[in-house]
């Protein structure tokens, strides 16, 4: 059975407060409400029943991932193009050639 996601309903919030005040552990509360322990803990912090820091998880959207992939592609494309042009115009700047020359000819 998959866990519930999204906002807590008023009924879930009331059950959460009641179970917490009755001394239930977060594990038992999460089993009863079908929520993750992290969700239960964060909601208890929001309600002011326990102290702590809310731990949000930010995930990148598919659109953000595609944007960064596109930027990454163009960055590497222009870098390789630029280096190739330099090596064609001035072969003495080719670092690979310099290393091979120094190993085998000296």
Gaussian input, Z-matrix of N, CA and C with variables (Angstrom, degrees):
# hf/3-21g

backbone

0 1
 N
 C     1     B1
 C     2     B2     1     A1
 N     3     B3     2     A2     1     D1
 C     4     B4     3     A3     2     D2
 C     5     B5     4     A4     3     D3
 N     6     B6     5     A5     4     D4
 C     7     B7     6     A6     5     D5
 C     8     B8     7     A7     6     D6
 N     9     B9     8     A8     7     D7
 C    10    B10     9     A9     8     D8
 C    11    B11    10    A10     9     D9
 N    12    B12    11    A11    10    D10
 C    13    B13    12    A12    11    D11
 C    14    B14    13    A13    12    D12
 N    15    B15    14    A14    13    D13
 C    16    B16    15    A15    14    D14
 C    17    B17    16    A16    15    D15
 N    18    B18    17    A17    16    D16
 C    19    B19    18    A18    17    D17
 C    20    B20    19    A19    18    D18
 N    21    B21    20    A20    19    D19
 C    22    B22    21    A21    20    D20
 C    23    B23    22    A22    21    D21
 N    24    B24    23    A23    22    D22
 C    25    B25    24    A24    23    D23
 C    26    B26    25    A25    24    D24
 N    27    B27    26    A26    25    D25
 C    28    B28    27    A27    26    D26
 C    29    B29    28    A28    27    D27
 N    30    B30    29    A29    28    D28
 C    31    B31    30    A30    29    D29
 C    32    B32    31    A31    30    D30
 N    33    B33    32    A32    31    D31
 C    34    B34    33    A33    32    D32
 C    35    B35    34    A34    33    D33
 N    36    B36    35    A35    34    D34
 C    37    B37    36    A36    35    D35
 C    38    B38    37    A37    36    D36
 N    39    B39    38    A38    37    D37
 C    40    B40    39    A39    38    D38
 C    41    B41    40    A40    39    D39
 N    42    B42    41    A41    40    D40
 C    43    B43    42    A42    41    D41
 C    44    B44    43    A43    42    D42
 N    45    B45    44    A44    43    D43
 C    46    B46    45    A45    44    D44
 C    47    B47    46    A46    45    D45
 N    48    B48    47    A47    46    D46
 C    49    B49    48    A48    47    D47
 C    50    B50    49    A49    48    D48
 N    51    B51    50    A50    49    D49
 C    52    B52    51    A51    50    D50
 C    53    B53    52    A52    51    D51
 N    54    B54    53    A53    52    D52
 C    55    B55    54    A54    53    D53
 C    56    B56    55    A55    54    D54
 N    57    B57    56    A56    55    D55
 C    58    B58    57    A57    56    D56
 C    59    B59    58    A58    57    D57
 N    60    B60    59    A59    58    D58
 C    61    B61    60    A60    59    D59
 C    62    B62    61    A61    60    D60
 N    63    B63    62    A62    61    D61
 C    64    B64    63    A63    62    D62
 C    65    B65    64    A64    63    D63
 N    66    B66    65    A65    64    D64
 C    67    B67    66    A66    65    D65
 C    68    B68    67    A67    66    D66
 N    69    B69    68    A68    67    D67
 C    70    B70    69    A69    68    D68
 C    71    B71    70    A70    69    D69
 N    72    B72    71    A71    70    D70
 C    73    B73    72    A72    71    D71
 C    74    B74    73    A73    72    D72
 N    75    B75    74    A74    73    D73
 C    76    B76    75    A75    74    D74
 C    77    B77    76    A76    75    D75
 N    78    B78    77    A77    76    D76
 C    79    B79    78    A78    77    D77
 C    80    B80    79    A79    78    D78
 N    81    B81    80    A80    79    D79
 C    82    B82    81    A81    80    D80
 C    83    B83    82    A82    81    D81
 N    84    B84    83    A83    82    D82
 C    85    B85    84    A84    83    D83
 C    86    B86    85    A85    84    D84
 N    87    B87    86    A86    85    D85
 C    88    B88    87    A87    86    D86
 C    89    B89    88    A88    87    D87
 N    90    B90    89    A89    88    D88
 C    91    B91    90    A90    89    D89
 C    92    B92    91    A91    90    D90
 N    93    B93    92    A92    91    D91
 C    94    B94    93    A93    92    D92
 C    95    B95    94    A94    93    D93
 N    96    B96    95    A95    94    D94
 C    97    B97    96    A96    95    D95
 C    98    B98    97    A97    96    D96
 N    99    B99    98    A98    97    D97
 C   100   B100    99    A99    98    D98
 C   101   B101   100   A100    99    D99
 N   102   B102   101   A101   100   D100
 C   103   B103   102   A102   101   D101
 C   104   B104   103   A103   102   D102
 N   105   B105   104   A104   103   D103
 C   106   B106   105   A105   104   D104
 C   107   B107   106   A106   105   D105
 N   108   B108   107   A107   106   D106
 C   109   B109   108   A108   107   D107
 C   110   B110   109   A109   108   D108
 N   111   B111   110   A110   109   D109
 C   112   B112   111   A111   110   D110
 C   113   B113   112   A112   111   D111
 N   114   B114   113   A113   112   D112
 C   115   B115   114   A114   113   D113
 C   116   B116   115   A115   114   D114
 N   117   B117   116   A116   115   D115
 C   118   B118   117   A117   116   D116
 C   119   B119   118   A118   117   D117
 N   120   B120   119   A119   118   D118
 C   121   B121   120   A120   119   D119
 C   122   B122   121   A121   120   D120
 N   123   B123   122   A122   121   D121
 C   124   B124   123   A123   122   D122
 C   125   B125   124   A124   123   D123
 N   126   B126   125   A125   124   D124
 C   127   B127   126   A126   125   D125
 C   128   B128   127   A127   126   D126
 N   129   B129   128   A128   127   D127
 C   130   B130   129   A129   128   D128
 C   131   B131   130   A130   129   D129
 N   132   B132   131   A131   130   D130
 C   133   B133   132   A132   131   D131
 C   134   B134   133   A133   132   D132
 N   135   B135   134   A134   133   D133
 C   136   B136   135   A135   134   D134
 C   137   B137   136   A136   135   D135
 N   138   B138   137   A137   136   D136
 C   139   B139   138   A138   137   D137
 C   140   B140   139   A139   138   D138
 N   141   B141   140   A140   139   D139
 C   142   B142   141   A141   140   D140
 C   143   B143   142   A142   141   D141
 N   144   B144   143   A143   142   D142
 C   145   B145   144   A144   143   D143
 C   146   B146   145   A145   144   D144
 N   147   B147   146   A146   145   D145
 C   148   B148   147   A147   146   D146
 C   149   B149   148   A148   147   D147
 N   150   B150   149   A149   148   D148
 C   151   B151   150   A150   149   D149
 C   152   B152   151   A151   150   D150
 N   153   B153   152   A152   151   D151
 C   154   B154   153   A153   152   D152
 C   155   B155   154   A154   153   D153
 N   156   B156   155   A155   154   D154
 C   157   B157   156   A156   155   D155
 C   158   B158   157   A157   156   D156
 N   159   B159   158   A158   157   D157
 C   160   B160   159   A159   158   D158
 C   161   B161   160   A160   159   D159
 N   162   B162   161   A161   160   D160
 C   163   B163   162   A162   161   D161
 C   164   B164   163   A163   162   D162
 N   165   B165   164   A164   163   D163
 C   166   B166   165   A165   164   D164
 C   167   B167   166   A166   165   D165
 N   168   B168   167   A167   166   D166
 C   169   B169   168   A168   167   D167
 C   170   B170   169   A169   168   D168
 N   171   B171   170   A170   169   D169
 C   172   B172   171   A171   170   D170
 C   173   B173   172   A172   171   D171
 N   174   B174   173   A173   172   D172
 C   175   B175   174   A174   173   D173
 C   176   B176   175   A175   174   D174
 N   177   B177   176   A176   175   D175
 C   178   B178   177   A177   176   D176
 C   179   B179   178   A178   177   D177
 N   180   B180   179   A179   178   D178
 C   181   B181   180   A180   179   D179
 C   182   B182   181   A181   180   D180
 N   183   B183   182   A182   181   D181
 C   184   B184   183   A183   182   D182
 C   185   B185   184   A184   183   D183
 N   186   B186   185   A185   184   D184
 C   187   B187   186   A186   185   D185
 C   188   B188   187   A187   186   D186
 N   189   B189   188   A188   187   D187
 C   190   B190   189   A189   188   D188
 C   191   B191   190   A190   189   D189
 N   192   B192   191   A191   190   D190
 C   193   B193   192   A192   191   D191
 C   194   B194   193   A193   192   D192
 N   195   B195   194   A194   193   D193
 C   196   B196   195   A195   194   D194
 C   197   B197   196   A196   195   D195
 N   198   B198   197   A197   196   D196
 C   199   B199   198   A198   197   D197
 C   200   B200   199   A199   198   D198
 N   201   B201   200   A200   199   D199
 C   202   B202   201   A201   200   D200
 C   203   B203   202   A202   201   D201
 N   204   B204   203   A203   202   D202
 C   205   B205   204   A204   203   D203
 C   206   B206   205   A205   204   D204
 N   207   B207   206   A206   205   D205
 C   208   B208   207   A207   206   D206
 C   209   B209   208   A208   207   D207
 N   210   B210   209   A209   208   D208
 C   211   B211   210   A210   209   D209
 C   212   B212   211   A211   210   D210
 N   213   B213   212   A212   211   D211
 C   214   B214   213   A213   212   D212
 C   215   B215   214   A214   213   D213
 N   216   B216   215   A215   214   D214
 C   217   B217   216   A216   215   D215
 C   218   B218   217   A217   216   D216
 N   219   B219   218   A218   217   D217
 C   220   B220   219   A219   218   D218
 C   221   B221   220   A220   219   D219
 N   222   B222   221   A221   220   D220
 C   223   B223   222   A222   221   D221
 C   224   B224   223   A223   222   D222
 N   225   B225   224   A224   223   D223
 C   226   B226   225   A225   224   D224
 C   227   B227   226   A226   225   D225
 N   228   B228   227   A227   226   D226
 C   229   B229   228   A228   227   D227
 C   230   B230   229   A229   228   D228
 N   231   B231   230   A230   229   D229
 C   232   B232   231   A231   230   D230
 C   233   B233   232   A232   231   D231
 N   234   B234   233   A233   232   D232
 C   235   B235   234   A234   233   D233
 C   236   B236   235   A235   234   D234
 N   237   B237   236   A236   235   D235
 C   238   B238   237   A237   236   D236
 C   239   B239   238   A238   237   D237
 N   240   B240   239   A239   238   D238
 C   241   B241   240   A240   239   D239
 C   242   B242   241   A241   240   D240
 N   243   B243   242   A242   241   D241
 C   244   B244   243   A243   242   D242
 C   245   B245   244   A244   243   D243
 N   246   B246   245   A245   244   D244
 C   247   B247   246   A246   245   D245
 C   248   B248   247   A247   246   D246
 N   249   B249   248   A248   247   D247
 C   250   B250   249   A249   248   D248
 C   251   B251   250   A250   249   D249
 N   252   B252   251   A251   250   D250
 C   253   B253   252   A252   251   D251
 C   254   B254   253   A253   252   D252
 N   255   B255   254   A254   253   D253
 C   256   B256   255   A255   254   D254
 C   257   B257   256   A256   255   D255
 N   258   B258   257   A257   256   D256
 C   259   B259   258   A258   257   D257
 C   260   B260   259   A259   258   D258
 N   261   B261   260   A260   259   D259
 C   262   B262   261   A261   260   D260
 C   263   B263   262   A262   261   D261
 N   264   B264   263   A263   262   D262
 C   265   B265   264   A264   263   D263
 C   266   B266   265   A265   264   D264
 N   267   B267   266   A266   265   D265
 C   268   B268   267   A267   266   D266
 C   269   B269   268   A268   267   D267
 N   270   B270   269   A269   268   D268
 C   271   B271   270   A270   269   D269
 C   272   B272   271   A271   270   D270
 N   273   B273   272   A272   271   D271
 C   274   B274   273   A273   272   D272
 C   275   B275   274   A274   273   D273
 N   276   B276   275   A275   274   D274
 C   277   B277   276   A276   275   D275
 C   278   B278   277   A277   276   D276
 N   279   B279   278   A278   277   D277
 C   280   B280   279   A279   278   D278
 C   281   B281   280   A280   279   D279
 N   282   B282   281   A281   280   D280
 C   283   B283   282   A282   281   D281
 C   284   B284   283   A283   282   D282
 N   285   B285   284   A284   283   D283
 C   286   B286   285   A285   284   D284
 C   287   B287   286   A286   285   D285
 N   288   B288   287   A287   286   D286
 C   289   B289   288   A288   287   D287
 C   290   B290   289   A289   288   D288
 N   291   B291   290   A290   289   D289
 C   292   B292   291   A291   290   D290
 C   293   B293   292   A292   291   D291
 N   294   B294   293   A293   292   D292
 C   295   B295   294   A294   293   D293
 C   296   B296   295   A295   294   D294
 N   297   B297   296   A296   295   D295
 C   298   B298   297   A297   296   D296
 C   299   B299   298   A298   297   D297
 N   300   B300   299   A299   298   D298
 C   301   B301   300   A300   299   D299
 C   302   B302   301   A301   300   D300
 N   303   B303   302   A302   301   D301
 C   304   B304   303   A303   302   D302
 C   305   B305   304   A304   303   D303
 N   306   B306   305   A305   304   D304
 C   307   B307   306   A306   305   D305
 C   308   B308   307   A307   306   D306
 N   309   B309   308   A308   307   D307
 C   310   B310   309   A309   308   D308
 C   311   B311   310   A310   309   D309
 N   312   B312   311   A311   310   D310
 C   313   B313   312   A312   311   D311
 C   314   B314   313   A313   312   D312
 N   315   B315   314   A314   313   D313
 C   316   B316   315   A315   314   D314
 C   317   B317   316   A316   315   D315

   B1=1.4441
   B2=1.5282
   B3=1.3016
   B4=1.4559
   B5=1.5179
   B6=1.3028
   B7=1.4616
   B8=1.5156
   B9=1.3278
   B10=1.4614
   B11=1.5109
   B12=1.3125
   B13=1.4591
   B14=1.5163
   B15=1.3087
   B16=1.4527
   B17=1.5161
   B18=1.3013
   B19=1.4624
   B20=1.5253
   B21=1.3384
   B22=1.4546
   B23=1.5237
   B24=1.3355
   B25=1.4572
   B26=1.5295
   B27=1.3245
   B28=1.4740
   B29=1.5203
   B30=1.3217
   B31=1.4737
   B32=1.5301
   B33=1.3278
   B34=1.4674
   B35=1.5228
   B36=1.3321
   B37=1.4633
   B38=1.5253
   B39=1.3330
   B40=1.4679
   B41=1.5310
   B42=1.3415
   B43=1.4725
   B44=1.5221
   B45=1.3277
   B46=1.4626
   B47=1.5200
   B48=1.3336
   B49=1.4682
   B50=1.5206
   B51=1.3342
   B52=1.4744
   B53=1.5289
   B54=1.3311
   B55=1.4682
   B56=1.5254
   B57=1.3287
   B58=1.4673
   B59=1.5238
   B60=1.3413
   B61=1.4710
   B62=1.5174
   B63=1.3494
   B64=1.4679
   B65=1.5281
   B66=1.3298
   B67=1.4605
   B68=1.5202
   B69=1.3080
   B70=1.4643
   B71=1.5331
   B72=1.3327
   B73=1.4679
   B74=1.5287
   B75=1.3289
   B76=1.4703
   B77=1.5237
   B78=1.3309
   B79=1.4611
   B80=1.5298
   B81=1.3400
   B82=1.4681
   B83=1.5297
   B84=1.3290
   B85=1.4601
   B86=1.5232
   B87=1.3457
   B88=1.4709
   B89=1.5226
   B90=1.3113
   B91=1.4714
   B92=1.5255
   B93=1.3342
   B94=1.4719
   B95=1.5272
   B96=1.3291
   B97=1.4663
   B98=1.5273
   B99=1.3218
   B100=1.4614
   B101=1.5342
   B102=1.3325
   B103=1.4617
   B104=1.5219
   B105=1.3210
   B106=1.4612
   B107=1.5262
   B108=1.3319
   B109=1.4624
   B110=1.5265
   B111=1.3233
   B112=1.4620
   B113=1.5230
   B114=1.3299
   B115=1.4584
   B116=1.5305
   B117=1.3053
   B118=1.4659
   B119=1.5254
   B120=1.3299
   B121=1.4723
   B122=1.5338
   B123=1.3314
   B124=1.4641
   B125=1.5302
   B126=1.3247
   B127=1.4536
   B128=1.5235
   B129=1.3273
   B130=1.4642
   B131=1.5303
   B132=1.3183
   B133=1.4724
   B134=1.5249
   B135=1.3431
   B136=1.4730
   B137=1.5202
   B138=1.3366
   B139=1.4633
   B140=1.5226
   B141=1.3324
   B142=1.4607
   B143=1.5149
   B144=1.3331
   B145=1.4637
   B146=1.5271
   B147=1.3221
   B148=1.4651
   B149=1.5262
   B150=1.3217
   B151=1.4620
   B152=1.5184
   B153=1.3109
   B154=1.4530
   B155=1.5130
   B156=1.3141
   B157=1.4553
   B158=1.5189
   B159=1.3125
   B160=1.4639
   B161=1.5169
   B162=1.3139
   B163=1.4628
   B164=1.5203
   B165=1.3191
   B166=1.4594
   B167=1.5210
   B168=1.2938
   B169=1.4575
   B170=1.5175
   B171=1.3300
   B172=1.4614
   B173=1.5156
   B174=1.2893
   B175=1.4568
   B176=1.5137
   B177=1.3044
   B178=1.4562
   B179=1.5200
   B180=1.3119
   B181=1.4558
   B182=1.5277
   B183=1.2951
   B184=1.4694
   B185=1.5272
   B186=1.3332
   B187=1.4587
   B188=1.5325
   B189=1.3446
   B190=1.4697
   B191=1.5226
   B192=1.3398
   B193=1.4605
   B194=1.5243
   B195=1.3336
   B196=1.4678
   B197=1.5190
   B198=1.3433
   B199=1.4621
   B200=1.5233
   B201=1.3466
   B202=1.4503
   B203=1.5265
   B204=1.3229
   B205=1.4585
   B206=1.5216
   B207=1.3198
   B208=1.4582
   B209=1.5297
   B210=1.3184
   B211=1.4649
   B212=1.5278
   B213=1.3263
   B214=1.4570
   B215=1.5262
   B216=1.3327
   B217=1.4584
   B218=1.5254
   B219=1.3437
   B220=1.4656
   B221=1.5245
   B222=1.3153
   B223=1.4605
   B224=1.5299
   B225=1.3178
   B226=1.4652
   B227=1.5281
   B228=1.3173
   B229=1.4557
   B230=1.5312
   B231=1.3311
   B232=1.4633
   B233=1.5230
   B234=1.3140
   B235=1.4618
   B236=1.5283
   B237=1.3168
   B238=1.4703
   B239=1.5267
   B240=1.3232
   B241=1.4617
   B242=1.5246
   B243=1.3171
   B244=1.4554
   B245=1.5316
   B246=1.3270
   B247=1.4689
   B248=1.5279
   B249=1.3152
   B250=1.4573
   B251=1.5220
   B252=1.3118
   B253=1.4688
   B254=1.5299
   B255=1.3120
   B256=1.4734
   B257=1.5258
   B258=1.3301
   B259=1.4632
   B260=1.5293
   B261=1.3010
   B262=1.4623
   B263=1.5267
   B264=1.3186
   B265=1.4596
   B266=1.5348
   B267=1.3103
   B268=1.4663
   B269=1.5320
   B270=1.3397
   B271=1.4650
   B272=1.5278
   B273=1.3149
   B274=1.4636
   B275=1.5309
   B276=1.3174
   B277=1.4684
   B278=1.5299
   B279=1.3264
   B280=1.4514
   B281=1.5285
   B282=1.3166
   B283=1.4646
   B284=1.5282
   B285=1.3066
   B286=1.4622
   B287=1.5243
   B288=1.3150
   B289=1.4563
   B290=1.5302
   B291=1.3140
   B292=1.4655
   B293=1.5232
   B294=1.3269
   B295=1.4706
   B296=1.5250
   B297=1.3275
   B298=1.4735
   B299=1.5227
   B300=1.3082
   B301=1.4685
   B302=1.5267
   B303=1.3478
   B304=1.4657
   B305=1.5256
   B306=1.3188
   B307=1.4780
   B308=1.5381
   B309=1.3117
   B310=1.4579
   B311=1.5071
   B312=1.3096
   B313=1.4462
   B314=1.5213
   B315=1.2969
   B316=1.4774
   B317=1.4876
   A1=108.81
   A2=117.09
   A3=120.50
   A4=110.64
   A5=114.24
   A6=120.61
   A7=110.15
   A8=114.10
   A9=118.94
   A10=109.21
   A11=115.68
   A12=120.90
   A13=108.34
   A14=115.78
   A15=119.81
   A16=112.09
   A17=114.58
   A18=120.62
   A19=111.28
   A20=113.79
   A21=120.24
   A22=108.81
   A23=115.34
   A24=119.30
   A25=108.20
   A26=116.21
   A27=120.09
   A28=110.56
   A29=115.66
   A30=120.65
   A31=110.36
   A32=116.62
   A33=119.90
   A34=111.21
   A35=116.24
   A36=120.02
   A37=110.46
   A38=117.03
   A39=121.02
   A40=110.20
   A41=116.97
   A42=120.38
   A43=111.09
   A44=116.69
   A45=121.49
   A46=110.68
   A47=116.21
   A48=120.30
   A49=110.87
   A50=116.84
   A51=120.73
   A52=110.88
   A53=116.99
   A54=119.63
   A55=111.35
   A56=116.87
   A57=119.76
   A58=110.27
   A59=116.87
   A60=120.81
   A61=111.94
   A62=117.21
   A63=120.78
   A64=112.01
   A65=117.28
   A66=120.09
   A67=115.31
   A68=117.60
   A69=120.38
   A70=109.32
   A71=116.29
   A72=120.09
   A73=109.02
   A74=115.56
   A75=118.23
   A76=110.77
   A77=116.77
   A78=119.58
   A79=110.83
   A80=116.43
   A81=119.44
   A82=111.35
   A83=116.22
   A84=119.33
   A85=109.94
   A86=116.59
   A87=119.23
   A88=111.02
   A89=117.99
   A90=119.97
   A91=110.96
   A92=116.13
   A93=119.91
   A94=112.21
   A95=117.52
   A96=120.92
   A97=113.10
   A98=116.89
   A99=123.22
   A100=110.77
   A101=114.89
   A102=123.27
   A103=107.85
   A104=116.51
   A105=120.26
   A106=109.73
   A107=116.02
   A108=120.19
   A109=110.58
   A110=116.57
   A111=120.86
   A112=110.40
   A113=116.78
   A114=121.26
   A115=110.19
   A116=116.69
   A117=121.20
   A118=109.75
   A119=116.21
   A120=121.29
   A121=110.43
   A122=117.35
   A123=120.73
   A124=111.52
   A125=117.06
   A126=119.94
   A127=110.96
   A128=118.26
   A129=120.94
   A130=110.23
   A131=116.66
   A132=120.35
   A133=109.61
   A134=117.14
   A135=120.78
   A136=111.80
   A137=115.99
   A138=120.33
   A139=112.10
   A140=117.31
   A141=121.24
   A142=113.87
   A143=117.30
   A144=120.03
   A145=112.62
   A146=117.63
   A147=121.45
   A148=108.53
   A149=114.98
   A150=120.62
   A151=109.15
   A152=116.47
   A153=120.74
   A154=110.43
   A155=114.01
   A156=121.36
   A157=107.89
   A158=115.80
   A159=120.50
   A160=108.06
   A161=116.45
   A162=121.54
   A163=110.31
   A164=117.38
   A165=119.07
   A166=111.27
   A167=115.66
   A168=121.31
   A169=107.18
   A170=116.14
   A171=120.20
   A172=107.80
   A173=115.24
   A174=119.35
   A175=108.44
   A176=115.47
   A177=119.98
   A178=109.66
   A179=114.49
   A180=119.01
   A181=108.94
   A182=115.62
   A183=120.15
   A184=110.55
   A185=116.26
   A186=120.57
   A187=110.08
   A188=117.39
   A189=120.88
   A190=110.63
   A191=116.50
   A192=120.16
   A193=111.33
   A194=117.12
   A195=120.60
   A196=110.68
   A197=116.41
   A198=120.96
   A199=110.11
   A200=117.29
   A201=120.44
   A202=111.91
   A203=117.53
   A204=120.36
   A205=110.76
   A206=116.67
   A207=121.47
   A208=110.52
   A209=117.35
   A210=121.32
   A211=110.25
   A212=116.74
   A213=121.88
   A214=111.01
   A215=116.63
   A216=120.71
   A217=111.11
   A218=116.79
   A219=119.78
   A220=111.77
   A221=117.97
   A222=121.27
   A223=109.90
   A224=116.57
   A225=119.96
   A226=112.10
   A227=116.83
   A228=120.51
   A229=110.96
   A230=117.06
   A231=120.29
   A232=111.96
   A233=117.51
   A234=120.30
   A235=110.71
   A236=117.05
   A237=120.64
   A238=110.30
   A239=117.60
   A240=121.25
   A241=110.84
   A242=117.15
   A243=122.03
   A244=111.41
   A245=116.87
   A246=120.08
   A247=111.39
   A248=117.06
   A249=120.23
   A250=110.76
   A251=117.24
   A252=120.37
   A253=110.90
   A254=116.97
   A255=120.04
   A256=110.36
   A257=116.44
   A258=119.58
   A259=111.38
   A260=117.71
   A261=121.04
   A262=109.85
   A263=116.99
   A264=121.25
   A265=110.62
   A266=117.22
   A267=121.07
   A268=109.36
   A269=118.42
   A270=121.90
   A271=113.66
   A272=117.96
   A273=119.38
   A274=112.37
   A275=118.47
   A276=121.78
   A277=112.39
   A278=117.34
   A279=121.37
   A280=109.15
   A281=117.27
   A282=122.60
   A283=111.62
   A284=117.37
   A285=120.36
   A286=110.78
   A287=116.86
   A288=121.29
   A289=110.48
   A290=117.54
   A291=121.41
   A292=110.41
   A293=117.60
   A294=121.41
   A295=110.27
   A296=117.08
   A297=120.23
   A298=110.61
   A299=116.98
   A300=121.30
   A301=110.89
   A302=116.52
   A303=119.00
   A304=111.95
   A305=118.07
   A306=120.73
   A307=110.34
   A308=117.64
   A309=120.52
   A310=115.19
   A311=120.76
   A312=121.18
   A313=113.92
   A314=118.59
   A315=120.21
   A316=111.68
   D1=129.93
   D2=-177.79
   D3=-78.70
   D4=152.08
   D5=179.33
   D6=-75.97
   D7=149.19
   D8=175.46
   D9=-72.71
   D10=148.69
   D11=176.26
   D12=-130.61
   D13=168.55
   D14=177.67
   D15=94.45
   D16=-169.20
   D17=-176.44
   D18=-68.53
   D19=151.42
   D20=175.42
   D21=-78.70
   D22=139.87
   D23=173.94
   D24=-78.10
   D25=166.83
   D26=177.83
   D27=-61.19
   D28=-36.88
   D29=179.73
   D30=-66.11
   D31=-43.77
   D32=178.62
   D33=-63.51
   D34=-41.31
   D35=179.13
   D36=-63.23
   D37=-42.74
   D38=178.74
   D39=-63.26
   D40=-43.21
   D41=178.07
   D42=-64.05
   D43=-39.92
   D44=179.18
   D45=-60.50
   D46=-48.17
   D47=-179.95
   D48=-63.43
   D49=-44.05
   D50=-179.59
   D51=-62.18
   D52=-47.23
   D53=-178.89
   D54=-65.50
   D55=-38.57
   D56=178.97
   D57=-64.59
   D58=-44.37
   D59=179.28
   D60=-67.37
   D61=-26.92
   D62=177.53
   D63=-80.19
   D64=-4.93
   D65=175.27
   D66=95.27
   D67=12.85
   D68=177.90
   D69=-66.66
   D70=146.86
   D71=174.45
   D72=-77.99
   D73=160.86
   D74=179.18
   D75=-61.65
   D76=-31.65
   D77=178.93
   D78=-63.52
   D79=-45.50
   D80=-179.95
   D81=-68.25
   D82=-36.94
   D83=177.97
   D84=-63.51
   D85=-43.91
   D86=-178.30
   D87=-66.10
   D88=-33.83
   D89=176.14
   D90=-66.52
   D91=-42.33
   D92=-178.02
   D93=-69.96
   D94=-37.48
   D95=-178.01
   D96=-92.49
   D97=-5.39
   D98=-178.52
   D99=57.42
   D100=47.01
   D101=177.32
   D102=-125.32
   D103=163.93
   D104=177.55
   D105=-77.18
   D106=157.40
   D107=178.38
   D108=-62.69
   D109=-36.24
   D110=178.61
   D111=-63.02
   D112=-40.74
   D113=179.40
   D114=-65.57
   D115=-43.56
   D116=179.14
   D117=-61.80
   D118=-47.57
   D119=-178.92
   D120=-61.29
   D121=-47.08
   D122=179.75
   D123=-61.58
   D124=-39.22
   D125=-179.91
   D126=-69.78
   D127=-37.11
   D128=176.26
   D129=-63.63
   D130=-36.93
   D131=177.02
   D132=-66.59
   D133=-44.45
   D134=178.70
   D135=-59.52
   D136=-37.65
   D137=-178.99
   D138=-78.42
   D139=-7.76
   D140=178.90
   D141=79.81
   D142=16.16
   D143=-179.28
   D144=-83.93
   D145=-26.14
   D146=175.09
   D147=-134.87
   D148=159.02
   D149=176.67
   D150=-91.60
   D151=149.93
   D152=177.98
   D153=157.11
   D154=-176.61
   D155=-179.83
   D156=-113.72
   D157=131.31
   D158=177.58
   D159=-71.20
   D160=131.99
   D161=-176.00
   D162=-109.87
   D163=88.37
   D164=178.18
   D165=-76.78
   D166=153.80
   D167=175.84
   D168=-115.40
   D169=115.21
   D170=178.80
   D171=-99.38
   D172=120.89
   D173=176.92
   D174=-111.75
   D175=144.48
   D176=178.93
   D177=-75.33
   D178=140.69
   D179=176.91
   D180=-77.29
   D181=164.57
   D182=179.88
   D183=-63.10
   D184=-33.29
   D185=179.04
   D186=-65.37
   D187=-42.75
   D188=177.94
   D189=-63.78
   D190=-41.53
   D191=179.00
   D192=-61.63
   D193=-43.37
   D194=179.28
   D195=-64.85
   D196=-38.41
   D197=179.67
   D198=-61.08
   D199=-46.68
   D200=-179.17
   D201=-69.53
   D202=-33.66
   D203=176.03
   D204=-64.42
   D205=-40.71
   D206=179.37
   D207=-65.80
   D208=-45.43
   D209=177.97
   D210=-62.13
   D211=-43.74
   D212=178.99
   D213=-61.27
   D214=-42.64
   D215=178.97
   D216=-60.86
   D217=-50.17
   D218=-179.00
   D219=-63.74
   D220=-37.23
   D221=177.94
   D222=-59.63
   D223=-51.60
   D224=-179.06
   D225=-67.08
   D226=-38.09
   D227=178.96
   D228=-60.08
   D229=-49.37
   D230=-179.47
   D231=-68.52
   D232=-34.44
   D233=177.50
   D234=-64.14
   D235=-47.94
   D236=179.61
   D237=-65.02
   D238=-41.73
   D239=178.62
   D240=-61.90
   D241=-46.05
   D242=179.77
   D243=-61.38
   D244=-47.32
   D245=179.88
   D246=-64.41
   D247=-39.45
   D248=178.61
   D249=-62.34
   D250=-43.50
   D251=178.94
   D252=-63.25
   D253=-41.18
   D254=179.07
   D255=-62.53
   D256=-43.25
   D257=-177.75
   D258=-68.70
   D259=-30.02
   D260=177.57
   D261=-73.68
   D262=-43.73
   D263=-178.32
   D264=-71.70
   D265=-42.98
   D266=-177.47
   D267=-132.87
   D268=87.30
   D269=-175.74
   D270=-62.82
   D271=-21.65
   D272=179.81
   D273=-67.23
   D274=-15.71
   D275=178.93
   D276=-87.13
   D277=-3.47
   D278=-179.10
   D279=-70.93
   D280=109.52
   D281=-175.06
   D282=-64.01
   D283=-36.59
   D284=178.74
   D285=-63.78
   D286=-42.91
   D287=178.13
   D288=-63.71
   D289=-40.71
   D290=179.24
   D291=-62.12
   D292=-44.49
   D293=-178.99
   D294=-65.54
   D295=-47.66
   D296=-179.63
   D297=-62.53
   D298=-42.57
   D299=178.97
   D300=-61.10
   D301=-43.15
   D302=-178.00
   D303=-70.03
   D304=-29.52
   D305=-179.59
   D306=-76.59
   D307=-47.47
   D308=-170.96
   D309=-93.09
   D310=-20.47
   D311=-174.25
   D312=-112.46
   D313=1.48
   D314=177.19
   D315=-122.88

